[in-house]
Amino acid sequence: MCVAGHPVAQLAAPSAELMTTSEGVILVDVATGSQAWTEPVENGWQVHQHGPLRLWNAVEDALSAWQDAGSPPQSDFGMTVDVDGTQRVWIGTPEGPTWRLPV
């Protein structure tokens, strides 16, 4: 599975854009300029990251949280808007795995 192409990946890196090349994938966060890209190596892929955000790590962490929650369907996701306007997407319950959305 390409972690960068999964819908949960967008929650982990909401201002990132995904580009595919013949050599791999590139994530670019338009808000911070952070980048993550893959390149093929002998038996798999090498990931490189640059900038203040570790985009690939964030995407992998989000996918792990989703898998740990049983890989639920989209209907198991919810959204809460806090009193201060903070928007959060969560799995199962507001106390479950949570991602903050940019304002």
QUIZI-V25306 format. One record per helix or strand of 3 or more residues. SS is the DSSP state (hx for helix, st for strand). FROM is the first residue (numbers start at 1). TO is the last residue. Records with the same first field share a line. If there is no record, write none. Layout:
# QUIZI-V25306
SS = FROM-TO + FROM-TO
This chain:
# QUIZI-V25306
hx = 3-5 + 7-12 + 55-68 + 74-76
st = 16-21 + 24-29 + 35-41 + 44-50 + 77-81 + 87-91 + 98-101
